[in-house]
Amino acid sequence: MALLMRDVVQECGLSFGTSGARGLVTDMTDRICYVYARAFLQYVEANFESEKKIAVAGDLRPSTERILKAVALAAKDAGWEFVHCGRIPSPAVALYGIERRLSTIMVTGSHIPDNRNGIKFNHPLGEISKKDEEGVLAQSIEVDESLFDAAGMCVKSFDLPPVEMAATNEYMVRYPHFFGAEALSGLTLGVYQHSAVGRDMVVEVLESLGAFVKPLGRSETFVSVDTEAIRPEDEALAKKWSLEGFDAIVTTDGDSDRPLLADDSGDWLRGDVLGILAAKALGINRVATPVSCNTALEKSEAFEKIARTRIGSPYVIAGMESLLEKGKTVAGYEANGGFLLATPIEKNGRVLSALPTRDALLPVIAVLAEVRESRRNVFDLLRRLPKRYTASDRLKEFPTEKSKAKLEEIRSQKQGEKLFGKFSGKLVSIDEMDGYRMVFDSEEVIHLRPSGNAPEFRCYVETSSIERSKELLSQCLSMMSDWRK
């Protein structure tokens, strides 16, 4: 039976956005996951010269094993070799594919709750772009419906092949080879493990760089850690753990491509600030980052060229590509802390290869290595940045259609100052590159945006103090919560 991907997406309600598909586990039947994987493989086969070989990994959600098997079945039926990389971070399987010019898939819902999951696609050159997404959606797939029962689940069960350890091993040695075995010596670090797929790898890598590391908060049930909207309980945990005398505390989201770093006082750094510090520590010349990220980037005057983009790694990658020039180092980062390296970098005769996908380890290690080398602490590095502070959070279970309609109402009726001026003053400029970003005469920023991959309405703010940013964010979210009614 031939299925048009656009019809399948509309029928199942599984959103196809930033680098892949994501939705409720109940909607992600084996049949739907199989069809998505077949469409991706068919698209790659028609547009890239590479082996018919796909490397696949997953996170620690309960639904991941089942989805991995559906993807494996799709690969088998498409005549592709399936390489099972096991439960490893998204950047680890991406690196494995990029260095071999192979396509890869990561089964993960990233930071969202475990009643949801997702399938993230990378073609042989890296993350799929918006153009690639359109190409996948244009596919027509032949499906043998006898493979699935009435509920869309596989009729026959089978085991996944043994895990290929190369992806794990290569990612584990990537940073010790570049930074050296003493890069973090003398530092005492806590690693908040929760249910992150890279929880043990992070500990081992930091130890291989010379740090003393203590694992913290390991969970056998899935914990939804969003590095852009830090939970109050995680703020409290970091404060409690800081009393043990750590130089810093490290964690990641579920698929370990987005980091969080807390200083010795247990205060978590915003990802867009971590990105600035990491780019400076690595000596990056040019930076691409979304419009929602902290303007201390420009005010620091540390970079010769900056490209502001829409939110989402495909846009950051496109921004990095626009900055490429011989002899220049280029990187990108997002507000969630994910750091993308577009060009190789060299230090002390060692070369670190490009990895143009979100990575949690590189920004953390770069900043901690700077802390150790400069004999300062994380807070000292922060003090040297311009005093601009961002905060963000989201209203969960806010239907995308409703949030988009509200934004359109604000746009069309020019309600920005009427709604938010009472908080921040006179509206002086609006940026609609991605969502609705308002700048006021107080130099405060309020940015509203529906999430691209979950029923959430996000709000980003920026002010001149941490306290004011928290206050403004609370004021905005309180008002926005009434829009759900």
VOPAGU-2260 file (C-alpha; in pm, 1 decimal, decimal comma):
REM VOPAGU-2260
SITE   aa  ch    i         X         Y         Z
SITE  MET   A    0       0,0       0,0       0,0
SITE  ALA   A    1     141,0     342,3     -97,0
SITE  LEU   A    2     130,4     614,8     169,5
SITE  LEU   A    3     202,5     982,9     114,7
SITE  MET   A    4     405,5    1117,3     407,1
SITE  ARG   A    5     211,4    1443,8     421,1
SITE  ASP   A    6    -110,3    1245,5     463,1
SITE  VAL   A    7      47,7    1028,4     733,2
SITE  VAL   A    8     162,6    1333,3     931,0
SITE  GLN   A    9    -180,5    1493,4     910,4
SITE  GLU   A   10    -350,5    1168,3    1005,3
SITE  CYS   A   11    -138,2    1076,3    1308,5
SITE  GLY   A   12     -78,4    1425,4    1446,0
SITE  LEU   A   13     292,4    1354,6    1497,6
SITE  SER   A   14     468,6    1689,1    1451,6
SITE  PHE   A   15     765,7    1699,9    1216,4
SITE  GLY   A   16     991,1    1983,4    1324,2
SITE  THR   A   17    1344,5    2052,7    1439,0
SITE  SER   A   18    1544,7    1767,4    1289,1
SITE  GLY   A   19    1275,2    1505,2    1330,8
SITE  ALA   A   20     937,1    1384,5    1450,4
SITE  ARG   A   21     806,6    1413,3    1803,8
SITE  GLY   A   22     477,9    1340,0    1977,2
SITE  LEU   A   23     280,5    1138,9    2229,4
SITE  VAL   A   24     399,8     780,2    2272,5
SITE  THR   A   25      42,0     665,1    2213,8
SITE  ASP   A   26      53,0     829,6    1870,4
SITE  MET   A   27     396,8     688,3    1790,2
SITE  THR   A   28     279,5     340,4    1698,8
SITE  ASP   A   29     524,9      94,4    1545,2
SITE  ARG   A   30     360,7     153,6    1208,2
SITE  ILE   A   31     398,4     531,9    1224,3
SITE  CYS   A   32     763,1     509,3    1336,2
SITE  TYR   A   33     829,6     254,9    1061,5
SITE  VAL   A   34     679,1     485,7     797,9
SITE  TYR   A   35     879,4     788,0     916,2
SITE  ALA   A   36    1202,5     586,9     907,8
SITE  ARG   A   37    1126,4     443,2     562,3
SITE  ALA   A   38    1052,5     791,8     426,0
SITE  PHE   A   39    1381,0     925,1     563,3
SITE  LEU   A   40    1583,4     634,8     421,7
SITE  GLN   A   41    1414,6     669,8      84,6
SITE  TYR   A   42    1491,4    1042,6      77,5
SITE  VAL   A   43    1858,1     986,6     168,0
SITE  GLU   A   44    1895,5     714,1     -93,7
SITE  ALA   A   45    1769,4     952,0    -364,6
SITE  ASN   A   46    1973,3    1255,3    -260,1
SITE  PHE   A   47    2304,9    1146,5    -107,9
SITE  GLU   A   48    2591,8     926,3    -217,0
SITE  SER   A   49    2657,7     700,1      79,9
SITE  GLU   A   50    2634,2     340,9     196,0
SITE  LYS   A   51    2292,2     196,3     262,8
SITE  LYS   A   52    2387,0     176,3     626,9
SITE  ILE   A   53    2212,2     349,6     916,6
SITE  ALA   A   54    2347,9     392,8    1270,8
SITE  VAL   A   55    2080,0     422,5    1539,1
SITE  ALA   A   56    2083,4     502,6    1912,2
SITE  GLY   A   57    1828,2     594,8    2177,5
SITE  ASP   A   58    1770,3     753,4    2517,2
SITE  LEU   A   59    1647,8     590,1    2839,0
SITE  ARG   A   60    1271,2     642,6    2802,6
SITE  PRO   A   61    1056,5     330,1    2849,0
SITE  SER   A   62     919,4     361,7    2491,8
SITE  THR   A   63    1259,1     390,7    2322,4
SITE  GLU   A   64    1325,3      15,8    2289,4
SITE  ARG   A   65    1001,2     -42,0    2100,6
SITE  ILE   A   66    1063,8     248,0    1864,2
SITE  LEU   A   67    1420,8     133,4    1799,0
SITE  LYS   A   68    1281,3    -201,9    1686,2
SITE  ALA   A   69    1035,0     -33,9    1450,6
SITE  VAL   A   70    1321,8     166,7    1297,9
SITE  ALA   A   71    1531,6    -149,6    1267,9
SITE  LEU   A   72    1246,2    -323,1    1083,7
SITE  ALA   A   73    1216,3     -25,7     847,6
SITE  ALA   A   74    1588,7     -41,1     771,3
SITE  LYS   A   75    1571,7    -415,4     705,5
SITE  ASP   A   76    1275,1    -383,1     469,3
SITE  ALA   A   77    1444,9     -95,7     286,0
SITE  GLY   A   78    1755,2    -309,2     231,3
SITE  TRP   A   79    1973,3    -103,7     464,4
SITE  GLU   A   80    2227,2    -235,2     715,3
SITE  PHE   A   81    2127,4    -145,0    1071,9
SITE  VAL   A   82    2403,7     -51,5    1319,6
SITE  HIS   A   83    2280,0     -57,8    1678,9
SITE  CYS   A   84    2479,5     198,8    1879,9
SITE  GLY   A   85    2285,9     143,4    2202,0
SITE  ARG   A   86    2188,2     405,9    2457,4
SITE  ILE   A   87    2427,4     693,8    2394,5
SITE  PRO   A   88    2405,5    1075,3    2357,8
SITE  SER   A   89    2269,1    1229,1    2038,8
SITE  PRO   A   90    2604,5    1394,6    1954,5
SITE  ALA   A   91    2784,1    1060,9    1990,5
SITE  VAL   A   92    2577,9     884,9    1724,8
SITE  ALA   A   93    2585,8    1197,7    1506,6
SITE  LEU   A   94    2967,4    1207,4    1527,0
SITE  TYR   A   95    2984,3     838,5    1430,7
SITE  GLY   A   96    2779,1     910,9    1120,3
SITE  ILE   A   97    2948,4    1235,8    1016,9
SITE  GLU   A   98    3295,9    1084,0    1030,3
SITE  ARG   A   99    3183,9     788,4     815,4
SITE  ARG   A  100    2941,0     979,6     592,7
SITE  LEU   A  101    2654,1     762,6     715,9
SITE  SER   A  102    2298,7     853,5     804,5
SITE  THR   A  103    2200,3     824,6    1169,8
SITE  ILE   A  104    1883,2     823,7    1376,9
SITE  MET   A  105    1842,0     907,9    1744,7
SITE  VAL   A  106    1526,2     791,3    1920,4
SITE  THR   A  107    1467,0    1057,2    2184,7
SITE  GLY   A  108    1214,5    1304,2    2316,3
SITE  SER   A  109    1499,7    1516,5    2453,1
SITE  HIS   A  110    1373,7    1716,5    2752,5
SITE  ILE   A  111     998,7    1654,0    2724,5
SITE  PRO   A  112     811,1    1415,3    2960,9
SITE  ASP   A  113     829,9    1041,5    2901,6
SITE  ASN   A  114     471,8    1018,9    2777,6
SITE  ARG   A  115     628,2    1160,6    2460,5
SITE  ASN   A  116     917,5    1052,7    2243,2
SITE  GLY   A  117    1073,2    1139,4    1909,8
SITE  ILE   A  118    1289,7    1034,0    1616,0
SITE  LYS   A  119    1576,2    1266,0    1520,4
SITE  PHE   A  120    1730,3    1229,6    1173,3
SITE  ASN   A  121    2080,6    1305,6    1046,0
SITE  HIS   A  122    2182,7    1256,9     682,6
SITE  PRO   A  123    2546,2    1167,8     591,5
SITE  LEU   A  124    2659,7    1530,5     627,6
SITE  GLY   A  125    2485,9    1604,7     958,7
SITE  GLU   A  126    2147,7    1730,2    1080,2
SITE  ILE   A  127    1869,1    1750,0     827,5
SITE  SER   A  128    1774,2    2100,8     719,6
SITE  LYS   A  129    1432,2    2253,1     662,1
SITE  LYS   A  130    1478,2    2168,0     293,2
SITE  ASP   A  131    1548,0    1806,3     388,8
SITE  GLU   A  132    1235,5    1799,8     607,5
SITE  GLU   A  133    1030,6    1901,3     304,9
SITE  GLY   A  134    1200,4    1628,4     102,0
SITE  VAL   A  135    1110,5    1363,0     359,0
SITE  LEU   A  136     750,5    1483,5     372,0
SITE  ALA   A  137     727,6    1458,6      -8,3
SITE  GLN   A  138     800,8    1084,0      -6,7
SITE  SER   A  139     548,9     814,7    -101,1
SITE  ILE   A  140     609,5     490,0      88,9
SITE  GLU   A  141     507,5     133,7       5,0
SITE  VAL   A  142     402,2     -38,0     327,5
SITE  ASP   A  143     308,3    -400,8     387,3
SITE  GLU   A  144      16,0    -352,2     626,0
SITE  SER   A  145      28,4    -717,6     731,6
SITE  LEU   A  146     332,4    -627,6     944,2
SITE  PHE   A  147     108,2    -444,7    1190,4
SITE  ASP   A  148    -202,4    -524,4    1391,1
SITE  ALA   A  149    -514,2    -306,5    1415,5
SITE  ALA   A  150    -347,0     -91,3    1683,2
SITE  GLY   A  151     -47,9     -25,8    1459,3
SITE  MET   A  152     192,4    -246,4    1654,1
SITE  CYS   A  153     431,4    -502,9    1502,7
SITE  VAL   A  154     277,4    -846,5    1467,6
SITE  LYS   A  155     611,9   -1023,4    1514,8
SITE  SER   A  156     864,7    -939,9    1783,2
SITE  PHE   A  157    1239,0    -957,9    1730,6
SITE  ASP   A  158    1561,8    -868,7    1909,0
SITE  LEU   A  159    1787,3    -579,6    1820,3
SITE  PRO   A  160    2138,8    -672,8    1704,4
SITE  PRO   A  161    2431,1    -648,1    1950,7
SITE  VAL   A  162    2553,6    -298,2    2031,9
SITE  GLU   A  163    2836,9    -160,9    1818,1
SITE  MET   A  164    3067,6      14,8    2067,5
SITE  ALA   A  165    3262,7     233,2    1822,3
SITE  ALA   A  166    3027,6     532,6    1855,5
SITE  THR   A  167    3060,5     525,0    2234,1
SITE  ASN   A  168    3437,0     481,8    2231,5
SITE  GLU   A  169    3504,8     755,2    1975,3
SITE  TYR   A  170    3294,3    1010,7    2158,9
SITE  MET   A  171    3455,7     921,2    2491,3
SITE  VAL   A  172    3808,5     997,6    2366,1
SITE  ARG   A  173    3719,7    1305,0    2157,2
SITE  TYR   A  174    3775,9    1563,4    2430,3
SITE  PRO   A  175    4060,1    1401,4    2629,0
SITE  HIS   A  176    4255,9    1381,1    2302,0
SITE  PHE   A  177    4203,0    1752,8    2237,9
SITE  PHE   A  178    4218,2    1910,9    2584,3
SITE  GLY   A  179    4465,3    1668,4    2743,3
SITE  ALA   A  180    4454,1    1443,6    3047,6
SITE  GLU   A  181    4528,8    1727,7    3292,5
SITE  ALA   A  182    4283,0    1986,8    3156,0
SITE  LEU   A  183    4054,1    1963,4    3461,2
SITE  SER   A  184    4301,7    1838,1    3721,6
SITE  GLY   A  185    4243,1    1985,6    4064,6
SITE  LEU   A  186    3873,2    2048,6    4003,4
SITE  THR   A  187    3605,1    1874,2    4207,3
SITE  LEU   A  188    3285,6    1832,2    4008,9
SITE  GLY   A  189    2938,2    1699,0    4079,3
SITE  VAL   A  190    2745,8    1531,5    3797,5
SITE  TYR   A  191    2368,0    1531,7    3834,6
SITE  GLN   A  192    2287,9    1209,2    3653,2
SITE  HIS   A  193    1907,0    1177,0    3684,0
SITE  SER   A  194    1796,1     972,9    3376,5
SITE  ALA   A  195    2018,9    1135,5    3113,8
SITE  VAL   A  196    2140,4     883,0    2858,6
SITE  GLY   A  197    2497,1    1014,1    2885,6
SITE  ARG   A  198    2505,2    1017,7    3264,3
SITE  ASP   A  199    2786,7     763,6    3301,0
SITE  MET   A  200    2979,1     885,6    2995,2
SITE  VAL   A  201    2986,8    1241,8    3132,5
SITE  VAL   A  202    3139,4    1115,3    3457,2
SITE  GLU   A  203    3401,1     908,0    3275,0
SITE  VAL   A  204    3498,3    1184,4    3032,6
SITE  LEU   A  205    3540,4    1443,3    3308,7
SITE  GLU   A  206    3748,7    1195,7    3508,0
SITE  SER   A  207    3965,1    1126,0    3202,1
SITE  LEU   A  208    4040,4    1500,6    3192,1
SITE  GLY   A  209    4175,9    1486,8    3546,5
SITE  ALA   A  210    3878,0    1601,7    3754,2
SITE  PHE   A  211    3754,4    1438,4    4072,3
SITE  VAL   A  212    3390,2    1358,7    3999,8
SITE  LYS   A  213    3101,3    1262,7    4226,2
SITE  PRO   A  214    2779,1    1125,5    4067,1
SITE  LEU   A  215    2460,6    1276,5    4211,7
SITE  GLY   A  216    2086,0    1221,8    4191,3
SITE  ARG   A  217    2075,3     910,3    3973,0
SITE  SER   A  218    1719,8     802,4    3886,1
SITE  GLU   A  219    1589,4     477,7    3743,2
SITE  THR   A  220    1266,5     645,8    3633,8
SITE  PHE   A  221    1269,1     911,3    3362,9
SITE  VAL   A  222    1317,6    1270,7    3481,9
SITE  SER   A  223    1222,4    1551,1    3245,2
SITE  VAL   A  224    1505,7    1805,1    3267,8
SITE  ASP   A  225    1462,8    2105,2    3038,2
SITE  THR   A  226    1782,8    2311,7    3028,2
SITE  GLU   A  227    1583,1    2615,8    2912,4
SITE  ALA   A  228    1320,2    2595,5    3185,3
SITE  ILE   A  229    1496,4    2472,7    3497,7
SITE  ARG   A  230    1266,0    2308,8    3749,8
SITE  PRO   A  231    1252,2    2457,2    4102,0
SITE  GLU   A  232    1344,8    2115,6    4243,0
SITE  ASP   A  233    1662,6    2110,8    4032,4
SITE  GLU   A  234    1751,5    2459,7    4151,1
SITE  ALA   A  235    1707,6    2339,8    4509,8
SITE  LEU   A  236    1917,7    2027,5    4448,6
SITE  ALA   A  237    2207,5    2229,4    4305,6
SITE  LYS   A  238    2198,9    2462,8    4604,3
SITE  LYS   A  239    2204,9    2166,9    4843,5
SITE  TRP   A  240    2486,5    1989,2    4659,2
SITE  SER   A  241    2696,2    2307,6    4640,8
SITE  LEU   A  242    2744,7    2279,0    5018,0
SITE  GLU   A  243    2969,0    1979,4    4947,5
SITE  GLY   A  244    3233,3    2211,3    4804,6
SITE  PHE   A  245    3214,9    2142,0    4431,2
SITE  ASP   A  246    3388,6    2377,2    4190,3
SITE  ALA   A  247    3091,6    2320,6    3959,2
SITE  ILE   A  248    2795,5    2089,2    3900,9
SITE  VAL   A  249    2720,8    1945,5    3556,0
SITE  THR   A  250    2414,6    1785,8    3402,6
SITE  THR   A  251    2244,0    1737,7    3065,3
SITE  ASP   A  252    1895,6    1687,3    2927,3
SITE  GLY   A  253    1756,1    1342,3    2843,2
SITE  ASP   A  254    1956,4    1275,8    2524,8
SITE  SER   A  255    2265,3    1458,0    2657,2
SITE  ASP   A  256    2302,5    1712,1    2378,5
SITE  ARG   A  257    2215,4    2013,0    2597,6
SITE  PRO   A  258    2412,5    2093,6    2913,6
SITE  LEU   A  259    2357,8    2273,7    3238,9
SITE  LEU   A  260    2651,0    2402,9    3441,6
SITE  ALA   A  261    2618,4    2538,4    3796,1
SITE  ASP   A  262    2885,3    2746,2    3967,7
SITE  ASP   A  263    3027,0    2675,0    4313,1
SITE  SER   A  264    2726,3    2844,3    4473,1
SITE  GLY   A  265    2484,4    2607,7    4299,6
SITE  ASP   A  266    2344,4    2865,3    4056,9
SITE  TRP   A  267    2272,7    2718,0    3712,4
SITE  LEU   A  268    2410,9    2919,1    3421,4
SITE  ARG   A  269    2179,3    3007,2    3137,0
SITE  GLY   A  270    2269,8    2822,0    2818,5
SITE  ASP   A  271    2310,9    3139,9    2618,1
SITE  VAL   A  272    2565,9    3268,8    2872,1
SITE  LEU   A  273    2747,9    2934,8    2876,7
SITE  GLY   A  274    2766,2    2960,1    2497,7
SITE  ILE   A  275    2940,2    3299,0    2513,1
SITE  LEU   A  276    3191,4    3176,6    2771,6
SITE  ALA   A  277    3262,2    2857,8    2574,6
SITE  ALA   A  278    3310,9    3041,0    2244,0
SITE  LYS   A  279    3551,8    3285,2    2411,1
SITE  ALA   A  280    3745,0    3004,0    2580,7
SITE  LEU   A  281    3781,3    2819,5    2248,0
SITE  GLY   A  282    3894,6    3131,4    2061,9
SITE  ILE   A  283    3604,3    3122,4    1816,7
SITE  ASN   A  284    3602,9    3408,3    1561,8
SITE  ARG   A  285    3240,9    3400,3    1445,9
SITE  VAL   A  286    2919,0    3291,7    1617,0
SITE  ALA   A  287    2564,5    3205,8    1507,5
SITE  THR   A  288    2287,0    3200,5    1766,5
SITE  PRO   A  289    1908,6    3243,6    1778,7
SITE  VAL   A  290    1743,2    3580,5    1822,4
SITE  SER   A  291    1622,5    3474,6    2169,1
SITE  CYS   A  292    1974,8    3453,8    2315,8
SITE  ASN   A  293    2141,4    3702,2    2548,5
SITE  THR   A  294    2263,8    4027,2    2388,9
SITE  ALA   A  295    2577,9    4016,2    2604,2
SITE  LEU   A  296    2711,7    3834,7    2298,6
SITE  GLU   A  297    2725,8    4156,4    2098,1
SITE  LYS   A  298    2801,4    4379,6    2396,6
SITE  SER   A  299    3107,9    4170,5    2487,8
SITE  GLU   A  300    3273,4    4270,3    2156,4
SITE  ALA   A  301    3460,8    3938,7    2168,8
SITE  PHE   A  302    3366,4    3816,7    1820,7
SITE  GLU   A  303    3432,5    3964,2    1478,8
SITE  LYS   A  304    3102,4    3854,5    1326,4
SITE  ILE   A  305    2766,3    3736,4    1463,9
SITE  ALA   A  306    2464,9    3589,8    1283,4
SITE  ARG   A  307    2126,7    3595,1    1459,6
SITE  THR   A  308    1885,8    3323,7    1347,2
SITE  ARG   A  309    1545,9    3174,4    1409,1
SITE  ILE   A  310    1520,5    2927,1    1698,2
SITE  GLY   A  311    1620,4    2568,6    1621,4
SITE  SER   A  312    1944,4    2394,9    1532,8
SITE  PRO   A  313    1871,2    2380,8    1154,6
SITE  TYR   A  314    1860,3    2761,9    1153,0
SITE  VAL   A  315    2175,5    2789,9    1363,6
SITE  ILE   A  316    2351,2    2553,3    1123,4
SITE  ALA   A  317    2242,4    2769,4     829,2
SITE  GLY   A  318    2369,0    3074,0    1019,6
SITE  MET   A  319    2705,7    2907,0    1077,6
SITE  GLU   A  320    2731,0    2821,3     709,3
SITE  SER   A  321    2679,5    3189,2     623,3
SITE  LEU   A  322    2980,8    3278,2     839,5
SITE  LEU   A  323    3223,8    3024,3     694,0
SITE  GLU   A  324    3540,9    3173,6     549,6
SITE  LYS   A  325    3889,4    3032,9     508,7
SITE  GLY   A  326    4097,9    3086,0     819,2
SITE  LYS   A  327    3799,4    3163,8    1043,9
SITE  THR   A  328    3665,1    2947,4    1324,6
SITE  VAL   A  329    3287,2    2928,4    1346,3
SITE  ALA   A  330    3054,1    2793,4    1614,2
SITE  GLY   A  331    2693,1    2826,0    1717,6
SITE  TYR   A  332    2495,3    2782,0    2036,2
SITE  GLU   A  333    2135,8    2786,6    2153,8
SITE  ALA   A  334    1958,2    2913,9    2462,9
SITE  ASN   A  335    1927,4    2553,2    2577,9
SITE  GLY   A  336    2309,4    2529,8    2601,8
SITE  GLY   A  337    2367,7    2303,7    2301,8
SITE  PHE   A  338    2694,7    2402,1    2130,2
SITE  LEU   A  339    2765,0    2338,1    1761,1
SITE  LEU   A  340    3114,2    2343,8    1609,7
SITE  ALA   A  341    3114,6    2427,2    1237,7
SITE  THR   A  342    3491,2    2424,7    1180,3
SITE  PRO   A  343    3786,9    2237,1    1326,0
SITE  ILE   A  344    3978,5    2419,9    1596,7
SITE  GLU   A  345    4344,1    2385,7    1691,5
SITE  LYS   A  346    4510,5    2426,7    2028,4
SITE  ASN   A  347    4858,6    2327,2    2144,7
SITE  GLY   A  348    4914,7    2130,0    1826,0
SITE  ARG   A  349    4595,1    1927,1    1868,0
SITE  VAL   A  350    4296,6    1950,6    1634,1
SITE  LEU   A  351    3931,6    1905,9    1731,3
SITE  SER   A  352    3716,9    1808,4    1433,6
SITE  ALA   A  353    3394,4    1989,2    1352,7
SITE  LEU   A  354    3071,8    1856,8    1502,3
SITE  PRO   A  355    2785,4    2069,3    1363,6
SITE  THR   A  356    2516,6    1935,8    1593,8
SITE  ARG   A  357    2420,2    2016,3    1952,6
SITE  ASP   A  358    2678,8    1886,9    2199,0
SITE  ALA   A  359    2666,6    1909,8    2577,8
SITE  LEU   A  360    3024,5    1820,8    2663,8
SITE  LEU   A  361    3226,1    2072,7    2462,0
SITE  PRO   A  362    3093,1    2396,5    2620,0
SITE  VAL   A  363    3116,4    2254,1    2972,4
SITE  ILE   A  364    3471,4    2126,8    2927,1
SITE  ALA   A  365    3588,5    2444,7    2750,6
SITE  VAL   A  366    3463,9    2666,7    3034,4
SITE  LEU   A  367    3594,9    2439,9    3310,9
SITE  ALA   A  368    3934,3    2415,5    3138,4
SITE  GLU   A  369    3942,1    2797,5    3131,5
SITE  VAL   A  370    3854,7    2801,6    3503,2
SITE  ARG   A  371    4141,3    2568,4    3581,5
SITE  GLU   A  372    4395,3    2742,1    3355,9
SITE  SER   A  373    4308,0    3095,2    3472,3
SITE  ARG   A  374    4287,9    2991,3    3839,5
SITE  ARG   A  375    3949,5    3161,0    3862,6
SITE  ASN   A  376    3604,1    3016,9    3926,7
SITE  VAL   A  377    3295,4    3008,7    3706,4
SITE  PHE   A  378    3148,4    3316,0    3874,7
SITE  ASP   A  379    3466,7    3514,1    3797,3
SITE  LEU   A  380    3417,7    3440,1    3427,1
SITE  LEU   A  381    3055,2    3547,6    3448,9
SITE  ARG   A  382    3144,5    3879,2    3613,6
SITE  ARG   A  383    3349,7    3976,2    3310,8
SITE  LEU   A  384    3047,7    3967,2    3080,8
SITE  PRO   A  385    2815,8    4266,1    3024,9
SITE  LYS   A  386    2533,6    4270,5    3279,3
SITE  ARG   A  387    2248,4    4126,1    3075,1
SITE  TYR   A  388    2039,4    3845,3    3222,1
SITE  THR   A  389    1793,7    3618,5    3046,1
SITE  ALA   A  390    1522,7    3396,6    3188,8
SITE  SER   A  391    1269,5    3172,5    3018,6
SITE  ASP   A  392     995,7    2925,0    3091,6
SITE  ARG   A  393     693,3    2779,7    2920,2
SITE  LEU   A  394     327,3    2714,2    2982,4
SITE  LYS   A  395     275,4    2341,3    2932,0
SITE  GLU   A  396     -28,2    2181,9    2768,6
SITE  PHE   A  397     -94,6    2501,7    2575,4
SITE  PRO   A  398    -231,8    2392,0    2234,3
SITE  THR   A  399     -13,5    2514,5    1948,7
SITE  GLU   A  400    -314,3    2640,7    1751,9
SITE  LYS   A  401    -423,6    2855,9    2046,7
SITE  SER   A  402     -75,8    3004,5    2108,6
SITE  LYS   A  403     -32,5    3085,3    1738,7
SITE  ALA   A  404    -376,0    3248,3    1727,3
SITE  LYS   A  405    -292,8    3461,6    2031,8
SITE  LEU   A  406      33,0    3578,8    1877,8
SITE  GLU   A  407    -146,0    3668,4    1556,1
SITE  GLU   A  408    -399,6    3869,4    1757,1
SITE  ILE   A  409    -116,6    4060,5    1931,5
SITE  ARG   A  410      52,1    4125,8    1596,2
SITE  SER   A  411    -254,0    4230,3    1398,3
SITE  GLN   A  412    -397,5    4448,7    1672,1
SITE  LYS   A  413     -57,2    4585,2    1780,8
SITE  GLN   A  414    -123,0    4492,8    2143,2
SITE  GLY   A  415     239,8    4456,1    2256,4
SITE  GLU   A  416     267,7    4779,1    2450,6
SITE  LYS   A  417     -90,0    4759,9    2575,9
SITE  LEU   A  418     -32,3    4413,6    2724,5
SITE  PHE   A  419     330,2    4435,9    2838,5
SITE  GLY   A  420     405,6    4807,8    2866,8
SITE  LYS   A  421     279,5    4806,4    3224,7
SITE  PHE   A  422     573,9    4578,8    3305,2
SITE  SER   A  423     857,0    4726,6    3098,2
SITE  GLY   A  424     766,9    5071,2    2963,1
SITE  LYS   A  425     734,3    5208,6    2610,9
SITE  LEU   A  426     771,4    4964,6    2322,8
SITE  VAL   A  427    1053,0    5081,3    2093,1
SITE  SER   A  428    1106,7    4788,8    1853,2
SITE  ILE   A  429     962,4    4453,8    1745,6
SITE  ASP   A  430    1143,4    4158,2    1588,5
SITE  GLU   A  431     924,1    3893,8    1422,2
SITE  MET   A  432    1204,8    3671,3    1291,7
SITE  ASP   A  433    1076,7    3393,1    1518,3
SITE  GLY   A  434     779,6    3461,9    1740,2
SITE  TYR   A  435     722,4    3811,7    1875,5
SITE  ARG   A  436    1023,3    3979,4    2037,3
SITE  MET   A  437     958,3    4319,2    2198,1
SITE  VAL   A  438    1223,4    4567,4    2313,8
SITE  PHE   A  439    1117,2    4846,0    2551,6
SITE  ASP   A  440    1271,7    5183,0    2639,5
SITE  SER   A  441    1381,4    5027,8    2969,8
SITE  GLU   A  442    1608,8    4802,9    2757,4
SITE  GLU   A  443    1402,7    4509,0    2877,9
SITE  VAL   A  444    1311,9    4238,3    2627,9
SITE  ILE   A  445    1002,2    4015,2    2619,4
SITE  HIS   A  446     989,5    3743,1    2354,5
SITE  LEU   A  447     685,0    3516,8    2301,2
SITE  ARG   A  448     700,3    3202,6    2089,6
SITE  PRO   A  449     494,9    2883,7    2052,4
SITE  SER   A  450     716,5    2575,4    2084,6
SITE  GLY   A  451     792,8    2405,6    1755,3
SITE  ASN   A  452     780,5    2049,8    1890,5
SITE  ALA   A  453     544,5    2040,1    2189,3
SITE  PRO   A  454     213,7    2200,3    2299,7
SITE  GLU   A  455     393,3    2470,6    2496,5
SITE  PHE   A  456     394,2    2850,3    2486,4
SITE  ARG   A  457     742,5    2984,7    2564,0
SITE  CYS   A  458     838,6    3321,1    2706,6
SITE  TYR   A  459    1192,3    3463,4    2709,0
SITE  VAL   A  460    1290,8    3783,0    2890,2
SITE  GLU   A  461    1612,4    3983,9    2924,9
SITE  THR   A  462    1690,3    4259,7    3176,3
SITE  SER   A  463    1988,3    4409,5    3359,1
SITE  SER   A  464    1960,0    4190,6    3672,0
SITE  ILE   A  465    1882,7    3830,9    3764,6
SITE  GLU   A  466    1615,6    3935,7    4012,6
SITE  ARG   A  467    1438,2    4159,8    3764,2
SITE  SER   A  468    1445,9    3891,0    3493,2
SITE  LYS   A  469    1282,4    3641,4    3728,3
SITE  GLU   A  470    1021,7    3898,2    3831,1
SITE  LEU   A  471     942,2    3998,7    3472,5
SITE  LEU   A  472     917,2    3636,9    3359,6
SITE  SER   A  473     673,9    3561,3    3642,0
SITE  GLN   A  474     461,4    3866,5    3551,5
SITE  CYS   A  475     447,4    3763,3    3185,3
SITE  LEU   A  476     364,1    3398,3    3250,6
SITE  SER   A  477      93,4    3492,2    3499,7
SITE  MET   A  478     -79,2    3703,4    3236,5
SITE  MET   A  479     -23,3    3447,4    2960,1
SITE  SER   A  480    -177,2    3168,3    3167,8
SITE  ASP   A  481    -512,8    3345,3    3138,1
SITE  TRP   A  482    -493,7    3305,5    2758,2
SITE  ARG   A  483    -550,1    2929,2    2791,9
SITE  LYS   A  484    -904,7    2982,1    2921,1
